[in-house]
Amino acid sequence: MTHFRIAEAARLLGVSDDTVRRWTDSGSLPVSSDASGRKVIAGSDLASFARAQAHATPDPSGVGRSARNRFVGLVTEIKSDKVMSQVEMQCGPHRVVSLMSTEAVEELGLEVGSLAVSVVKASHIIVETPGGMA
């Protein structure tokens, strides 16, 4: 089973080491000790905790759709030519880049600072692990 030290868990959750320690001290996040006596968090416990703590920004579009991967954020950059545009969004800690027609950008009224929802529907998702991990 994969285990993470406090600092690693903090980086993965985007919080400080002290915040993770408060969660472990309060019993909100289970912690154990490894063979060296260091505090570690089981990967499965960390995954459950991360999922429970995740609060997605509500989708303001009110549109029903089959895609489950929706990222609400702000348009941070638009690069356009006559036919195509590259639209960058910051959705929480995630940078999302979309290529679309310049016509679509204009029809949607997208500009830097616009609130938008990035919808990802993919039949192929690539999952990678850090080198050396099995």
Backbone as JSON, one array per atom type, in Angstrom:
{
  "sequence": "MTHFRIAEAARLLGVSDDTVRRWTDSGSLPVSSDASGRKVIAGSDLASFARAQAHATPDPSGVGRSARNRFVGLVTEIKSDKVMSQVEMQCGPHRVVSLMSTEAVEELGLEVGSLAVSVVKASHIIVETPGGMA",
  "N": [[0.84, -1.18, 0.0], [0.48, 2.24, -0.77], [2.01, 4.93, 0.93], [2.08, 8.22, 2.3], [4.16, 10.83, 3.42], [3.7, 13.53, 5.77], [4.44, 16.07, 4.63], [4.41, 15.42, 1.9], [1.71, 14.75, 1.53], [0.57, 17.23, 2.11], [1.52, 18.79, -0.05], [0.19, 17.49, -2.17], [-2.46, 18.02, -1.54], [-2.51, 20.72, -1.61], [-2.1, 22.4, 0.57], [-0.72, 23.62, 3.72], [1.91, 21.98, 5.63], [1.32, 22.18, 8.34], [-1.46, 22.39, 8.33], [-2.22, 19.83, 7.46], [-1.21, 18.4, 9.64], [-2.92, 19.37, 11.66], [-5.33, 18.27, 10.78], [-4.71, 15.54, 11.06], [-4.19, 15.41, 13.81], [-6.71, 16.05, 14.82], [-8.11, 13.87, 14.09], [-9.43, 13.8, 11.73], [-8.11, 13.01, 9.48], [-6.76, 9.95, 8.97], [-3.77, 8.69, 10.44], [-0.64, 6.97, 10.63], [2.34, 5.3, 11.8], [5.47, 4.82, 10.17], [8.05, 2.32, 9.58], [10.26, 3.67, 10.46], [9.29, 5.32, 12.35], [8.17, 7.67, 11.51], [5.41, 9.84, 10.81], [2.83, 8.78, 8.69], [0.49, 8.72, 5.98], [-1.97, 6.64, 4.73], [-2.32, 5.95, 1.29], [-4.9, 5.34, 0.29], [-6.54, 6.4, 2.28], [-5.85, 9.08, 2.1], [-6.74, 9.64, -0.48], [-9.54, 9.28, -0.19], [-10.06, 11.31, 1.67], [-9.25, 13.58, 0.2], [-11.14, 13.56, -1.83], [-13.49, 13.97, -0.35], [-13.02, 16.52, 0.6], [-13.01, 18.08, -1.63], [-14.44, 20.73, -3.26], [-16.16, 21.61, -5.79], [-16.48, 24.44, -7.89], [-19.68, 25.71, -8.37], [-21.44, 24.98, -11.39], [-22.3, 27.52, -13.44], [-23.81, 27.5, -15.73], [-26.17, 26.03, -15.93], [-26.82, 24.02, -17.64], [-27.69, 20.76, -18.61], [-25.65, 17.91, -19.07], [-23.85, 15.11, -20.43], [-21.16, 14.85, -19.91], [-18.91, 14.53, -17.25], [-16.75, 15.88, -16.32], [-16.24, 18.92, -15.43], [-14.98, 22.15, -15.36], [-14.98, 25.07, -13.73], [-14.01, 28.38, -14.29], [-11.81, 31.19, -14.88], [-11.2, 32.99, -17.86], [-7.97, 33.42, -18.94], [-6.22, 34.01, -20.97], [-6.25, 34.7, -24.45], [-5.42, 33.72, -27.63], [-5.63, 34.54, -30.89], [-6.17, 33.92, -34.4], [-7.26, 34.44, -37.76], [-8.85, 32.18, -38.15], [-8.6, 30.18, -36.04], [-8.49, 29.89, -32.41], [-6.68, 29.98, -29.33], [-7.61, 29.32, -26.16], [-7.04, 30.02, -22.85], [-7.68, 28.96, -19.56], [-8.0, 29.48, -16.03], [-8.77, 27.3, -13.68], [-9.47, 26.97, -10.61], [-6.74, 25.39, -9.16], [-5.98, 24.45, -11.59], [-4.81, 24.66, -14.92], [-6.39, 25.08, -17.93], [-6.47, 24.46, -21.35], [-7.88, 25.3, -24.42], [-8.55, 24.67, -27.82], [-10.26, 26.32, -30.3], [-12.62, 27.52, -32.76], [-12.16, 30.85, -33.96], [-14.47, 32.14, -34.51], [-16.24, 30.86, -32.7], [-15.22, 31.81, -30.28], [-15.85, 34.52, -30.51], [-18.68, 34.36, -30.74], [-19.33, 33.35, -28.22], [-18.56, 35.44, -26.69], [-16.16, 35.56, -25.36], [-13.53, 36.82, -23.36], [-10.52, 38.0, -21.81], [-10.79, 37.45, -18.41], [-13.4, 36.65, -18.43], [-16.01, 34.61, -17.06], [-16.19, 31.16, -17.35], [-17.02, 27.79, -18.37], [-15.26, 24.89, -18.61], [-15.64, 21.98, -20.34], [-14.94, 18.62, -20.32], [-14.92, 15.83, -22.25], [-13.9, 12.79, -22.8], [-12.78, 9.88, -24.42], [-10.42, 8.71, -24.06], [-8.21, 8.74, -21.53], [-5.15, 9.56, -20.21], [-3.17, 8.07, -17.81], [-0.55, 8.55, -15.62], [2.28, 7.56, -13.64], [4.68, 8.59, -11.16], [8.15, 8.24, -12.02], [9.71, 5.1, -11.42], [7.83, 4.16, -9.64], [5.63, 1.53, -8.89]],
  "CA": [[0.0, 0.0, 0.0], [1.21, 3.51, -0.84], [1.91, 5.83, 2.07], [2.64, 9.55, 2.07], [4.55, 11.59, 4.6], [2.89, 14.73, 5.99], [4.79, 17.1, 3.64], [3.93, 14.98, 0.58], [0.25, 14.89, 1.55], [0.28, 18.66, 2.05], [1.72, 19.23, -1.44], [-0.87, 16.92, -3.0], [-3.73, 18.66, -1.2], [-2.39, 22.17, -1.81], [-2.19, 23.09, 1.87], [0.54, 23.59, 4.46], [2.17, 20.83, 6.49], [0.6, 22.41, 9.59], [-2.88, 22.08, 8.11], [-2.34, 18.36, 7.47], [-1.01, 17.96, 11.02], [-4.16, 19.66, 12.4], [-6.31, 17.26, 10.38], [-4.36, 14.25, 11.65], [-4.36, 15.55, 15.26], [-8.14, 16.06, 15.15], [-8.7, 12.59, 13.69], [-10.12, 13.94, 10.44], [-7.31, 12.3, 8.49], [-6.04, 8.89, 9.69], [-2.31, 8.7, 10.34], [0.05, 5.89, 11.33], [3.79, 5.49, 11.79], [6.18, 3.85, 9.34], [9.08, 1.56, 10.3], [11.22, 4.62, 11.05], [8.6, 6.13, 13.35], [7.63, 8.9, 10.91], [3.97, 9.8, 10.55], [2.49, 8.58, 7.28], [-0.94, 8.62, 5.68], [-2.22, 5.65, 3.69], [-2.79, 6.55, 0.05], [-6.35, 5.2, 0.16], [-7.15, 7.36, 3.21], [-5.62, 10.42, 1.55], [-7.64, 9.77, -1.64], [-10.9, 9.49, 0.33], [-10.09, 12.63, 2.29], [-9.17, 14.58, -0.87], [-12.44, 13.57, -2.52], [-14.48, 14.56, 0.56], [-12.7, 17.94, 0.77], [-13.11, 18.79, -2.92], [-15.67, 21.5, -3.44], [-16.11, 22.22, -7.12], [-17.26, 25.66, -8.09], [-20.92, 25.35, -9.06], [-21.52, 25.28, -12.82], [-23.32, 28.56, -13.57], [-24.5, 27.44, -17.02], [-27.5, 25.45, -15.8], [-27.02, 23.1, -18.76], [-27.47, 19.36, -18.32], [-24.81, 17.28, -20.08], [-23.35, 13.81, -20.02], [-19.77, 14.96, -19.47], [-18.8, 14.71, -15.81], [-15.57, 16.68, -16.0], [-16.52, 20.34, -15.66], [-14.07, 23.02, -14.62], [-15.41, 26.46, -13.76], [-12.87, 29.24, -14.06], [-11.69, 32.48, -15.56], [-10.37, 33.05, -19.05], [-6.76, 34.17, -18.59], [-5.5, 34.44, -22.17], [-6.82, 34.29, -25.73], [-4.56, 33.98, -28.78], [-6.48, 34.28, -32.04], [-5.89, 34.36, -35.76], [-8.52, 34.58, -38.48], [-9.65, 30.95, -38.12], [-8.55, 29.44, -34.78], [-8.08, 30.58, -31.18], [-6.27, 29.21, -28.17], [-8.2, 29.95, -24.98], [-6.53, 29.48, -21.6], [-8.5, 29.24, -18.38], [-7.51, 29.05, -14.73], [-9.9, 26.68, -12.99], [-8.84, 26.61, -9.35], [-5.3, 25.23, -9.37], [-5.75, 23.81, -12.88], [-4.77, 25.43, -16.16], [-7.06, 24.35, -19.0], [-6.25, 25.11, -22.64], [-8.79, 24.82, -25.45], [-8.45, 25.19, -29.18], [-11.59, 26.44, -30.89], [-12.65, 28.5, -33.84], [-12.26, 32.25, -33.56], [-15.91, 32.43, -34.57], [-16.84, 30.42, -31.44], [-14.78, 32.76, -29.24], [-16.65, 35.73, -30.69], [-20.09, 34.06, -30.42], [-19.44, 33.17, -26.76], [-18.19, 36.7, -26.04], [-15.03, 35.31, -24.46], [-12.46, 37.79, -23.24], [-9.77, 37.78, -20.58], [-11.61, 37.8, -17.25], [-14.74, 36.05, -18.55], [-16.32, 33.38, -16.36], [-16.52, 30.14, -18.35], [-16.98, 26.41, -17.91], [-14.56, 23.98, -19.51], [-16.25, 20.66, -20.25], [-14.06, 17.64, -20.92], [-15.52, 14.53, -22.51], [-12.85, 12.08, -23.52], [-12.81, 8.42, -24.34], [-9.07, 8.27, -23.71], [-7.56, 9.53, -20.49], [-3.84, 8.98, -19.95], [-2.8, 8.1, -16.4], [0.87, 8.3, -15.44], [2.78, 7.54, -12.27], [6.06, 9.06, -11.1], [9.16, 7.24, -12.36], [10.16, 4.2, -10.36], [6.74, 3.65, -8.81], [4.87, 0.44, -9.52]],
  "C": [[0.88, 1.24, 0.0], [0.96, 4.33, 0.41], [2.58, 7.16, 1.72], [3.0, 10.19, 3.4], [3.72, 12.87, 4.64], [3.17, 15.78, 4.91], [4.31, 16.71, 2.25], [2.41, 15.13, 0.48], [-0.15, 16.36, 1.43], [0.43, 19.18, 0.63], [0.59, 18.73, -2.34], [-2.22, 17.6, -2.77], [-3.69, 20.17, -1.38], [-2.56, 22.97, -0.54], [-0.83, 23.01, 2.55], [0.67, 22.29, 5.26], [1.37, 20.96, 7.79], [-0.89, 22.08, 9.47], [-3.09, 20.58, 8.14], [-2.15, 17.84, 8.89], [-2.26, 18.22, 11.87], [-5.23, 18.63, 12.07], [-6.0, 15.9, 11.0], [-4.56, 14.29, 13.18], [-5.83, 15.5, 15.67], [-8.82, 14.75, 14.79], [-9.45, 12.66, 12.37], [-9.42, 13.15, 9.34], [-6.48, 11.25, 9.23], [-4.54, 8.94, 9.41], [-1.76, 7.5, 11.11], [1.53, 6.2, 11.28], [4.42, 4.42, 10.91], [7.24, 3.16, 10.19], [10.1, 2.45, 10.97], [10.58, 5.52, 12.1], [8.05, 7.44, 12.82], [6.14, 8.74, 10.67], [3.73, 9.7, 9.06], [0.97, 8.42, 7.17], [-1.09, 7.62, 4.55], [-2.8, 6.35, 2.46], [-4.29, 6.47, -0.1], [-7.09, 6.17, 1.09], [-7.02, 8.78, 2.67], [-6.56, 10.66, 0.36], [-9.07, 10.02, -1.18], [-11.06, 10.87, 0.93], [-10.11, 13.72, 1.22], [-10.52, 14.68, -1.57], [-13.49, 14.25, -1.64], [-14.27, 16.07, 0.7], [-12.91, 18.76, -0.5], [-14.47, 19.46, -3.03], [-15.56, 22.22, -4.78], [-16.95, 23.49, -7.13], [-18.53, 25.29, -8.84], [-20.91, 25.82, -10.51], [-22.64, 26.29, -13.02], [-24.16, 28.44, -14.85], [-25.9, 26.88, -16.93], [-27.83, 24.47, -16.92], [-26.77, 21.68, -18.29], [-26.62, 18.76, -19.43], [-24.26, 15.97, -19.53], [-21.91, 13.87, -19.5], [-19.72, 15.26, -17.98], [-17.66, 15.63, -15.41], [-15.81, 18.13, -16.4], [-15.61, 21.17, -14.77], [-14.52, 24.46, -14.81], [-14.2, 27.33, -13.48], [-12.93, 30.52, -14.86], [-10.81, 32.34, -16.79], [-9.18, 33.94, -18.71], [-5.99, 34.65, -19.81], [-6.23, 33.9, -23.4], [-5.83, 34.69, -26.82], [-5.37, 33.58, -30.01], [-5.81, 34.66, -33.35], [-7.24, 34.4, -36.47], [-9.43, 33.37, -38.32], [-9.72, 30.31, -36.74], [-8.09, 30.32, -33.62], [-7.63, 29.56, -30.15], [-6.77, 29.97, -26.95], [-7.65, 29.25, -23.75], [-7.43, 29.91, -20.47], [-7.75, 28.79, -17.13], [-8.72, 28.59, -13.95], [-9.38, 26.16, -11.66], [-7.35, 26.48, -9.59], [-4.95, 24.69, -10.76], [-5.78, 24.8, -14.04], [-5.38, 24.56, -17.25], [-6.88, 25.14, -20.28], [-7.18, 24.47, -23.66], [-8.47, 25.47, -26.78], [-9.84, 25.19, -29.77], [-11.54, 27.47, -32.0], [-12.73, 29.91, -33.26], [-13.72, 32.69, -33.59], [-16.6, 32.03, -33.27], [-16.47, 31.37, -30.3], [-15.64, 34.02, -29.31], [-18.11, 35.49, -30.32], [-20.32, 33.92, -28.92], [-19.12, 34.46, -26.01], [-17.03, 36.52, -25.07], [-14.01, 36.43, -24.54], [-11.73, 37.49, -21.95], [-10.61, 38.3, -19.41], [-13.01, 37.23, -17.3], [-14.84, 34.81, -17.66], [-16.74, 32.37, -17.41], [-16.43, 28.76, -17.7], [-16.3, 25.57, -18.99], [-15.14, 22.59, -19.29], [-15.37, 19.68, -21.0], [-14.8, 16.32, -21.04], [-14.53, 13.78, -23.36], [-13.0, 10.58, -23.35], [-11.44, 7.87, -23.98], [-8.48, 9.25, -22.69], [-6.24, 8.83, -20.18], [-3.53, 9.16, -18.47], [-1.33, 7.73, -16.31], [1.21, 8.22, -13.96], [4.22, 8.07, -12.28], [7.03, 7.93, -11.42], [9.56, 6.39, -11.18], [9.06, 3.66, -9.47], [6.01, 2.56, -9.58], [3.51, 0.32, -8.92]]
}
